């Protein structure tokens, strides 16, 4: 037996260390494979919506009986930018829906949106002739999956939000433009909309102002639309999408109910799509075809929009209302707040002045079979150790109703116990 430890490069050490993303996926894998009942409120796995699964099974059956379609799905490599037929369908859908001047050359596919952000971020930021370049996250908390994507270690700069207190237990984050500084080292601005983890939907005014700032600095504005318009449209407030030749939009088939097919969709000017294709060719030859072929007819006909509006969004909106009601019952008497749930399928809980950290609360809940995510993971690039980041949890309400209810009830019990012991 060879006991010699593996000697890793700097790259190897960076991408094998313990991270919030790895913790999230480890928890998800353990929950799916274990014999003990686990209430999985931590991961980002979408719900299994029966009506959507029926649609996809029908499409898969049709493809299985069509020799040409099956070969397109499984028997041929796609171009590095992805299946041209599907990319054309996406371009036509967006052009018809929003009036954007797009062709298939503006659409690129990746092996999931996580891969898209890895490629985009490292395409634009990191070491360059102009020095170390960074991605600006104009408002944290922001998506946990961004935090560890940079090949360079010091990859992000971010800002605290302004906090608007609302009626009842609700509050809302806003971009604090007074504190936002775009230095010469900024390579791109990136936001998610709706935001993971909070369910926040940046207003049209905020997005337009960020677009103006990005244009003035000559850097792209990247908008992560994984939960938003046009599909899966898990967005509960009115807000308009934005695209121009300085904006990069990132979509995904995951939140339409197909996370296992790993299909990311990037909308950008041709120069960026060509660069992503070149990087994909080197790293993986081509993106997979399964998602593109399975959903091609739905995208080409526009049916994906109807399914999003009539099945996906109402499903999650109902689950959101139920989770908020359960939270109100379970945390009664505890000083808690919840970010206004405007989209996605998460609740962002803020236990102001909590006597234990969110990471300690995460461990206590995990011991009781409830998996959540500690809020401290969601502040990449924030230099200051803001106390607020240790008072928050993210929970996912997409899982089965009874599991979500039980998980929220146990959260209430653990938080109440923490406050009582500190009294």
C-alpha positions in Angstrom: 0.0 0.0 0.0 1.3 3.4 -1.0 0.9 5.9 1.9 2.5 8.8 0.1 0.0 11.7 -0.2 -0.9 13.1 -3.5 1.1 16.2 -4.4 -1.3 18.8 -5.8 -0.8 21.9 -7.9 -2.1 25.2 -6.8 -5.1 24.6 -9.0 -5.6 21.2 -7.5 -5.4 22.5 -4.0 -7.8 25.3 -4.7 -10.5 23.0 -6.3 -10.3 20.2 -3.8 -10.6 22.2 -0.6 -13.8 22.1 1.5 -16.2 24.8 0.2 -19.8 25.7 0.8 -20.7 24.3 -2.6 -19.0 21.0 -1.8 -20.8 20.9 1.5 -24.1 21.6 -0.2 -23.7 18.8 -2.8 -22.3 16.3 -0.1 -25.4 16.9 2.0 -27.6 16.4 -1.0 -25.9 13.2 -2.0 -26.1 11.8 1.6 -29.8 12.7 1.8 -30.6 11.0 -1.5 -28.6 7.8 -0.7 -29.0 7.3 3.0 -31.5 5.1 4.8 -32.4 7.7 7.5 -35.2 10.2 6.7 -33.6 13.6 6.0 -35.5 16.8 5.5 -33.5 18.3 2.7 -34.1 22.1 3.0 -30.6 23.0 2.0 -29.9 22.2 -1.6 -31.1 23.8 -4.8 -32.7 20.8 -6.3 -36.0 21.8 -7.9 -39.3 20.0 -7.1 -40.5 17.0 -9.0 -43.7 18.5 -10.5 -45.9 15.7 -11.8 -47.4 17.7 -14.7 -43.9 18.7 -16.0 -42.5 15.2 -15.6 -45.4 13.9 -17.7 -44.5 16.4 -20.5 -40.9 15.4 -20.4 -41.7 11.6 -20.4 -43.9 12.1 -23.5 -41.1 14.0 -25.3 -38.6 11.4 -24.4 -40.9 8.6 -25.7 -41.3 10.5 -28.9 -37.6 10.9 -29.3 -36.9 7.2 -28.5 -39.2 6.2 -31.4 -37.5 8.6 -33.9 -34.2 7.2 -35.1 -32.9 10.6 -36.3 -33.9 12.4 -33.1 -32.3 9.7 -30.9 -29.1 10.0 -32.9 -29.1 13.7 -32.5 -29.5 13.3 -28.7 -27.0 10.5 -28.1 -25.1 9.6 -31.2 -23.3 12.8 -32.3 -21.2 15.5 -30.9 -22.7 19.0 -31.0 -20.6 22.0 -32.1 -18.6 23.5 -29.1 -21.3 26.2 -28.8 -24.1 23.5 -28.6 -26.8 22.1 -30.9 -27.5 24.7 -33.6 -31.1 23.8 -34.0 -31.9 24.4 -30.4 -29.8 27.6 -30.2 -31.8 28.9 -33.2 -35.0 28.0 -31.4 -33.9 29.9 -28.3 -32.9 33.0 -30.3 -36.2 33.0 -32.1 -38.2 32.6 -28.9 -36.3 35.6 -27.2 -36.6 37.7 -30.3 -40.3 37.1 -30.6 -40.9 37.6 -26.9 -38.8 40.6 -26.2 -37.8 42.1 -29.6 -34.1 41.4 -29.1 -32.0 41.1 -32.3 -30.6 37.6 -31.8 -29.5 34.7 -33.9 -28.0 31.3 -33.0 -24.6 33.1 -33.0 -25.8 34.9 -29.8 -26.6 31.7 -28.0 -24.2 29.2 -26.4 -24.8 26.0 -24.4 -22.7 24.7 -21.6 -22.8 21.6 -19.4 -25.0 23.3 -16.8 -25.0 27.0 -15.7 -22.3 26.3 -13.1 -20.0 25.5 -16.0 -21.1 28.6 -17.8 -20.1 30.8 -14.8 -16.8 29.0 -14.4 -16.0 29.8 -18.1 -17.3 33.3 -18.0 -15.7 34.4 -14.8 -12.3 33.1 -15.8 -12.6 34.4 -19.3 -13.0 37.9 -18.0 -11.2 38.0 -14.6 -8.0 36.9 -12.9 -4.5 37.6 -14.0 -4.1 39.8 -17.1 -1.7 42.3 -18.6 -3.6 45.0 -16.8 -3.1 43.3 -13.4 -5.5 41.2 -11.3 -9.1 41.7 -12.5 -12.1 40.9 -10.4 -15.9 40.2 -10.6 -18.0 42.8 -8.8 -21.1 41.4 -7.0 -22.9 44.7 -6.3 -25.0 43.2 -3.6 -24.5 40.3 -1.2 -25.8 37.9 -0.1 -25.3 36.2 -3.5 -25.2 32.7 -4.9 -23.0 30.3 -3.0 -21.9 28.6 -6.3 -20.0 31.8 -7.5 -17.7 31.9 -4.5 -15.2 29.2 -5.5 -15.2 29.4 -9.3 -12.1 31.6 -9.7 -8.8 30.1 -10.6 -7.3 33.0 -8.7 -8.0 33.1 -5.0 -8.9 36.8 -4.6 -11.5 36.8 -7.3 -14.5 38.8 -6.1 -15.3 42.2 -4.6 -18.8 42.8 -3.2 -20.9 45.2 -1.2 -23.3 45.2 1.6 -26.9 45.9 0.7 -29.3 48.6 1.9 -32.0 46.9 4.0 -35.6 48.0 3.7 -37.9 47.0 6.6 -41.3 46.0 5.4 -44.6 45.1 7.0 -44.7 42.1 9.4 -41.6 40.0 9.5 -40.5 40.9 6.0 -37.5 42.9 4.7 -35.9 43.5 1.3 -32.3 44.1 0.2 -31.5 46.8 -2.3 -28.2 47.7 -4.1 -26.6 50.4 -2.1 -25.3 52.5 -5.1 -23.8 55.1 -2.7 -21.3 52.4 -1.5 -20.7 50.8 -4.9 -17.2 51.5 -6.3 -16.2 50.3 -9.8 -12.4 50.5 -9.6 -10.1 49.9 -12.6 -9.7 46.3 -11.5 -13.3 45.4 -12.2 -13.7 43.0 -15.2 -17.5 42.4 -15.0 -20.6 43.0 -12.8 -22.7 39.9 -11.9 -26.1 39.6 -10.3 -28.7 36.8 -10.0 -32.3 37.7 -10.6 -34.3 36.3 -8.8 -31.5 36.1 -6.4 -30.3 32.9 -4.9 -30.3 32.7 -1.8 -32.9 35.4 -0.9 -35.6 35.3 -3.5 -35.0 39.0 -4.2 -35.8 40.4 -7.6 -33.8 43.5 -8.4 -36.0 46.2 -9.6 -36.0 47.4 -13.2 -34.4 50.6 -12.0 -31.6 48.8 -10.2 -30.8 46.6 -13.3 -30.9 49.7 -15.6 -28.6 51.6 -13.3 -26.1 48.6 -13.2 -26.3 48.4 -17.0 -25.3 52.1 -17.2 -22.5 51.7 -14.8 -21.2 48.6 -16.7 -21.3 50.5 -20.0 -19.6 53.5 -18.6 -16.7 51.3 -17.3 -16.7 49.2 -20.5 -17.3 45.9 -18.7 -20.1 43.3 -19.2 -23.1 43.0 -16.9 -23.8 39.3 -16.3 -27.4 38.5 -15.2 -28.1 35.0 -13.8 -31.7 34.2 -14.8 -31.7 30.6 -13.6 -35.0 31.1 -11.8 -36.4 34.0 -13.8 -37.8 35.0 -17.2 -38.5 33.7 -19.7 -38.4 30.2 -18.2 -38.9 28.8 -15.6 -40.4 32.2 -14.7 -40.4 31.5 -10.9 -40.8 35.2 -10.3 -43.7 36.5 -8.3 -43.4 40.3 -8.9 -43.5 42.3 -12.1 -40.0 42.9 -13.5 -38.8 43.2 -17.1 -35.8 41.3 -18.6 -32.9 43.3 -20.2 -30.5 42.4 -22.9 -28.2 44.4 -25.1 -24.7 43.8 -26.5 -23.1 44.5 -23.2 -25.3 42.2 -21.2 -24.7 38.5 -20.7 -27.8 36.5 -19.7 -27.5 33.0 -18.3 -30.5 30.6 -18.3 -30.8 26.9 -17.4 -33.1 24.0 -18.0 -32.5 22.8 -14.4 -35.2 24.8 -12.7 -37.7 23.7 -15.4 -37.4 20.3 -13.8 -34.3 18.9 -15.6 -31.3 19.4 -13.2 -29.8 16.1 -14.2 -29.4 17.0 -17.8 -27.0 19.9 -17.0 -27.9 22.3 -19.7 -26.9 25.9 -19.4 -27.9 28.6 -21.9 -25.8 31.8 -22.4 -27.1 34.8 -24.4 -24.4 37.3 -25.3 -22.7 39.1 -28.2 -21.0 36.8 -30.7 -17.5 37.5 -29.5 -18.4 36.1 -26.0 -20.2 33.0 -27.4 -17.3 32.2 -29.7 -14.9 32.4 -26.7 -17.1 30.1 -24.6 -17.2 27.6 -27.4 -13.4 27.6 -27.7 -13.1 27.0 -24.0 -15.7 24.2 -24.1 -13.9 22.5 -27.0 -10.7 22.3 -25.0 -12.3 21.3 -21.7 -15.0 18.9 -22.8 -15.2 18.9 -26.7 -18.9 19.8 -26.7 -21.8 20.3 -24.3 -24.2 17.4 -24.0 -27.2 17.2 -26.4 -29.8 15.7 -24.1 -31.5 18.8 -22.8 -31.4 20.6 -26.1 -33.0 17.7 -28.0 -35.5 16.9 -25.3 -36.8 20.5 -25.0 -36.3 21.6 -28.6 -40.0 21.3 -29.6 -41.2 23.0 -26.4 -38.9 26.0 -27.0 -39.5 26.2 -30.8 -43.3 26.3 -30.3 -43.2 28.6 -27.3 -44.9 25.9 -25.2 -42.1 26.2 -22.6 -43.4 29.7 -21.8 -47.0 28.4 -21.2 -45.7 25.6 -19.0 -43.6 28.0 -17.0 -46.5 30.4 -16.4 -49.3 27.9 -15.9 -47.6 25.0 -14.1 -44.1 25.8 -12.7 -44.7 29.3 -11.3 -48.1 28.6 -9.6 -46.6 25.4 -8.1 -43.8 27.2 -6.4 -45.9 30.2 -5.5 -48.3 28.0 -3.6 -45.4 26.2 -1.9 -43.9 29.6 -0.9 -47.2 30.7 0.7 -47.4 27.5 2.7 -43.8 27.7 3.8 -44.2 31.4 5.0 -47.4 30.4 6.9 -45.5 27.4 8.5 -42.6 29.7 9.4 -45.0 32.2 11.1 -46.4 29.4 13.2 -43.1 27.7 14.1 -41.2 30.9 14.9 -43.9 32.8 16.8 -42.3 34.7 19.6 -38.8 34.5 18.1 -37.1 37.7 16.7 -37.0 36.5 13.1 -37.3 38.2 9.8 -37.7 36.7 6.3 -36.7 38.4 3.0 -39.7 39.2 0.9 -40.0 36.1 -1.3 -40.2 37.6 -4.8 -39.0 34.6 -6.8 -36.9 31.4 -6.9 -37.8 28.7 -4.3 -35.9 29.8 -1.2 -36.7 31.6 2.1 -33.9 33.7 3.6 -34.3 33.8 7.3 -32.7 36.4 9.5 -32.5 35.7 13.3 -31.4 39.1 14.4 -29.2 39.0 17.5 -29.2 35.2 17.5 -27.0 34.0 20.4 -25.5 31.2 18.2 -24.0 31.5 14.7 -25.8 30.3 11.7 -23.1 27.7 11.2 -23.7 26.3 14.7 -27.4 26.3 14.0 -26.7 24.4 10.8 -24.8 21.7 12.7 -27.6 21.4 15.3 -30.2 21.1 12.7 -28.2 18.5 10.7 -27.9 16.4 13.9 -31.7 16.4 13.9 -32.0 15.4 10.3 -32.7 18.9 8.8 -30.3 20.1 6.2 -30.2 23.9 5.6 -27.5 26.2 4.5 -25.7 28.6 6.8 -25.9 32.2 5.6 -22.2 32.9 6.0 -21.4 31.1 2.8 -23.4 33.6 0.7 -21.1 36.7 1.1 -18.2 36.1 -1.4 -15.9 39.1 -1.8 -17.2 41.0 1.3 -14.1 42.1 3.1 -15.7 43.0 6.4 -16.9 40.4 8.8 -20.4 41.8 9.0 -22.4 40.3 11.9 -25.5 39.9 9.8 -23.9 37.2 7.7 -23.8 34.9 10.7 -27.5 35.4 11.6 -29.1 34.1 8.4 -30.2 30.7 7.0 -31.3 29.7 3.5 -34.1 27.1 3.2 -35.5 25.4 0.1 -39.3 25.0 0.1 -39.3 22.9 -3.2 -39.2 19.5 -1.4 -42.3 17.5 -0.4 -44.8 19.4 1.8 -44.6 17.4 4.9 -40.8 17.3 4.9 -40.7 21.1 4.5 -43.2 21.6 7.3 -41.3 19.2 9.6 -38.0 20.9 8.8 -39.4 24.4 9.5 -40.9 23.2 12.8 -37.5 21.8 13.9 -35.8 25.1 12.9 -38.3 26.9 15.1 -37.5 24.6 18.0 -33.7 24.9 17.7 -33.8 28.7 17.4 -36.2 29.1 20.3 -33.9 26.8 22.4 -30.9 28.9 21.5 -32.6 32.2 22.6 -33.9 30.6 25.8 -30.5 29.2 26.9 -28.9 32.6 26.3 -31.6 34.4 28.4 
